[in-house]
Amino acid sequence: MPGKLSIHSVTHGSALHQVATLTETEERGSKSRDVIPPLHEPQLVAIGQESILLRGFEAEDETGYVQEWMCVFA
C-alpha cells in the first residue's frame, strides 16, 4: 500500500507512547487519512537495502494484536 510512513509520540493519560502511521493525502487537498490502523510502540526489527521491518501492536476494541509492517522504499 503506498503512503507516507511517520513515527511520532502521543500522550495517553500521563504516559508518552510512540505510534507509527501510514497515511495518504487527497490529490487536491491537505486532508490525510490512515491507510491502515496505527502501529503502537513500533520497534525496528530489520533493515534491508530496499525495506525496513517494524514490529508493534494494533489495538481493536481494547485488545492488542502483534503486527509487523514491511515498509518497502519507493
Secondary structure, 3 states (H helix, E strand, C coil): CCCEEEEEEEEECCEEEEEEEEEEECCCCCCEEECCCCEEEEEEEEECCCEEEEEEEEEECCEEEEEEEEEECC
